[in-house]
């Protein structure tokens, strides 16, 4: 599966961004999809995940601020980010997810940089 994220940019604290990620494959609707981020100098971390049934999971620091959604007809997963904070600065990636802890499954595709200024 090939993955390409887009929609990042530079935004002031308190602002919003909407990320998109298009995935290849004819069975996208069956995928568990996740958004991950890699802050500067740190390892990647799960931000949010969405199951094939539409149920979702969020990392504690983004609950109430970020919303993950999917459009199976477009093979696309979205991440609506609001009330952004400087600590949200990172390269954001999408990936298929697996397992109890939503580990990334495929090779990382193109990420998108999100920079939040204070």
C-alpha positions as YAML, in Angstrom:
chain: A
units: angstrom
residues:
- id: 1
  name: UNK
  ca: [0.00, 0.00, 0.00]
- id: 2
  name: UNK
  ca: [1.30, 3.40, -0.94]
- id: 3
  name: UNK
  ca: [0.48, 6.36, 1.23]
- id: 4
  name: UNK
  ca: [0.73, 10.08, 0.64]
- id: 5
  name: UNK
  ca: [-0.09, 12.67, 3.25]
- id: 6
  name: UNK
  ca: [-0.77, 16.33, 2.52]
- id: 7
  name: UNK
  ca: [-2.23, 19.45, 4.06]
- id: 8
  name: UNK
  ca: [0.46, 20.47, 6.51]
- id: 9
  name: UNK
  ca: [1.85, 23.94, 6.91]
- id: 10
  name: UNK
  ca: [2.79, 26.73, 9.27]
- id: 11
  name: UNK
  ca: [0.06, 27.89, 11.62]
- id: 12
  name: UNK
  ca: [-0.14, 29.98, 14.76]
- id: 13
  name: UNK
  ca: [-1.04, 28.43, 18.08]
- id: 14
  name: UNK
  ca: [-4.80, 28.05, 18.34]
- id: 15
  name: UNK
  ca: [-5.17, 27.60, 14.61]
- id: 16
  name: UNK
  ca: [-6.46, 24.67, 12.59]
- id: 17
  name: UNK
  ca: [-5.30, 22.41, 9.79]
- id: 18
  name: UNK
  ca: [-6.83, 19.50, 7.93]
- id: 19
  name: UNK
  ca: [-4.54, 16.72, 6.82]
- id: 20
  name: UNK
  ca: [-5.42, 14.23, 4.10]
- id: 21
  name: UNK
  ca: [-3.89, 10.90, 3.19]
- id: 22
  name: UNK
  ca: [-4.70, 8.91, 0.12]
- id: 23
  name: UNK
  ca: [-3.93, 5.21, 0.12]
- id: 24
  name: UNK
  ca: [-3.64, 2.78, -2.75]
- id: 25
  name: UNK
  ca: [-5.37, -0.56, -2.72]
- id: 26
  name: UNK
  ca: [-8.81, -1.86, -3.55]
- id: 27
  name: UNK
  ca: [-9.71, -2.92, -0.04]
- id: 28
  name: UNK
  ca: [-9.21, 0.40, 1.74]
- id: 29
  name: UNK
  ca: [-12.51, 0.08, 3.55]
- id: 30
  name: UNK
  ca: [-11.18, -2.92, 5.44]
- id: 31
  name: UNK
  ca: [-8.00, -1.17, 6.59]
- id: 32
  name: UNK
  ca: [-7.45, 0.13, 10.06]
- id: 33
  name: UNK
  ca: [-5.82, 3.50, 9.44]
- id: 34
  name: UNK
  ca: [-3.72, 5.64, 11.71]
- id: 35
  name: UNK
  ca: [-2.19, 9.07, 11.81]
- id: 36
  name: UNK
  ca: [1.27, 9.20, 13.34]
- id: 37
  name: UNK
  ca: [3.73, 11.98, 13.97]
- id: 38
  name: UNK
  ca: [7.43, 12.34, 14.50]
- id: 39
  name: UNK
  ca: [8.32, 15.41, 16.56]
- id: 40
  name: UNK
  ca: [11.80, 16.86, 16.07]
- id: 41
  name: UNK
  ca: [14.40, 14.57, 17.60]
- id: 42
  name: UNK
  ca: [11.85, 12.04, 18.80]
- id: 43
  name: UNK
  ca: [10.41, 8.72, 17.73]
- id: 44
  name: UNK
  ca: [7.10, 8.44, 15.95]
- id: 45
  name: UNK
  ca: [3.93, 8.26, 18.02]
- id: 46
  name: UNK
  ca: [0.34, 7.35, 17.29]
- id: 47
  name: UNK
  ca: [-1.94, 10.37, 17.11]
- id: 48
  name: UNK
  ca: [-5.25, 8.80, 16.15]
- id: 49
  name: UNK
  ca: [-6.63, 5.66, 14.55]
- id: 50
  name: UNK
  ca: [-9.86, 4.70, 12.87]
- id: 51
  name: UNK
  ca: [-11.13, 1.17, 12.49]
- id: 52
  name: UNK
  ca: [-13.02, -0.22, 9.53]
- id: 53
  name: UNK
  ca: [-16.25, 0.19, 11.46]
- id: 54
  name: UNK
  ca: [-15.52, 3.86, 12.05]
- id: 55
  name: UNK
  ca: [-14.64, 3.60, 15.71]
- id: 56
  name: UNK
  ca: [-11.74, 5.80, 16.73]
- id: 57
  name: UNK
  ca: [-8.88, 6.07, 19.17]
- id: 58
  name: UNK
  ca: [-6.91, 9.18, 20.15]
- id: 59
  name: UNK
  ca: [-3.69, 9.85, 21.94]
- id: 60
  name: UNK
  ca: [-4.49, 11.63, 25.20]
- id: 61
  name: UNK
  ca: [-2.87, 14.95, 24.32]
- id: 62
  name: UNK
  ca: [-5.05, 15.41, 21.20]
- id: 63
  name: UNK
  ca: [-8.41, 14.28, 22.56]
- id: 64
  name: UNK
  ca: [-11.02, 16.94, 22.01]
- id: 65
  name: UNK
  ca: [-8.79, 18.82, 19.56]
- id: 66
  name: UNK
  ca: [-8.20, 16.37, 16.70]
- id: 67
  name: UNK
  ca: [-10.74, 14.34, 14.74]
- id: 68
  name: UNK
  ca: [-9.91, 11.43, 12.47]
- id: 69
  name: UNK
  ca: [-12.31, 10.42, 9.71]
- id: 70
  name: UNK
  ca: [-12.31, 8.43, 6.50]
- id: 71
  name: UNK
  ca: [-13.92, 8.44, 3.07]
- id: 72
  name: UNK
  ca: [-13.77, 4.91, 1.72]
- id: 73
  name: UNK
  ca: [-15.02, 5.99, -1.71]
- id: 74
  name: UNK
  ca: [-11.91, 8.17, -2.04]
- id: 75
  name: UNK
  ca: [-9.47, 5.84, -0.27]
- id: 76
  name: UNK
  ca: [-8.68, 8.78, 1.97]
- id: 77
  name: UNK
  ca: [-8.27, 9.32, 5.70]
- id: 78
  name: UNK
  ca: [-8.38, 12.79, 7.25]
- id: 79
  name: UNK
  ca: [-7.13, 14.43, 10.40]
- id: 80
  name: UNK
  ca: [-8.87, 17.65, 11.41]
- id: 81
  name: UNK
  ca: [-6.65, 19.46, 13.87]
- id: 82
  name: UNK
  ca: [-7.91, 22.37, 15.95]
- id: 83
  name: UNK
  ca: [-6.58, 24.39, 18.86]
- id: 84
  name: UNK
  ca: [-3.09, 23.57, 17.71]
- id: 85
  name: UNK
  ca: [-0.21, 23.91, 20.15]
- id: 86
  name: UNK
  ca: [3.53, 24.32, 19.55]
- id: 87
  name: UNK
  ca: [4.04, 20.80, 20.87]
- id: 88
  name: UNK
  ca: [1.99, 19.49, 17.93]
- id: 89
  name: UNK
  ca: [4.87, 20.46, 15.64]
- id: 90
  name: UNK
  ca: [6.00, 17.33, 13.82]
- id: 91
  name: UNK
  ca: [6.03, 15.51, 10.52]
- id: 92
  name: UNK
  ca: [2.70, 13.73, 10.23]
- id: 93
  name: UNK
  ca: [2.26, 10.42, 8.44]
- id: 94
  name: UNK
  ca: [-0.59, 8.06, 7.82]
- id: 95
  name: UNK
  ca: [-0.27, 4.30, 7.72]
- id: 96
  name: UNK
  ca: [-2.24, 1.15, 8.02]
- id: 97
  name: UNK
  ca: [-2.33, 0.07, 11.62]
- id: 98
  name: UNK
  ca: [-2.35, -3.32, 13.26]
- id: 99
  name: UNK
  ca: [-2.50, -4.86, 16.66]
- id: 100
  name: UNK
  ca: [-3.75, -3.71, 20.00]
- id: 101
  name: UNK
  ca: [-1.45, -0.71, 20.01]
- id: 102
  name: UNK
  ca: [-2.01, 0.31, 16.38]
- id: 103
  name: UNK
  ca: [1.55, -0.21, 15.20]
- id: 104
  name: UNK
  ca: [2.30, 1.10, 11.70]
- id: 105
  name: UNK
  ca: [2.15, -1.67, 9.13]
- id: 106
  name: UNK
  ca: [3.50, -0.41, 5.82]
- id: 107
  name: UNK
  ca: [6.69, 1.36, 4.85]
- id: 108
  name: UNK
  ca: [6.37, 5.03, 5.64]
- id: 109
  name: UNK
  ca: [5.16, 7.13, 2.75]
- id: 110
  name: UNK
  ca: [5.41, 10.84, 2.25]
- id: 111
  name: UNK
  ca: [4.69, 12.77, 5.40]
- id: 112
  name: UNK
  ca: [3.57, 16.34, 5.78]
- id: 113
  name: UNK
  ca: [5.20, 18.93, 8.01]
- id: 114
  name: UNK
  ca: [3.08, 20.71, 10.59]
- id: 115
  name: UNK
  ca: [4.69, 23.66, 12.35]
- id: 116
  name: UNK
  ca: [2.83, 25.52, 15.08]
- id: 117
  name: UNK
  ca: [4.29, 28.83, 16.16]
- id: 118
  name: UNK
  ca: [3.70, 30.32, 19.59]
...
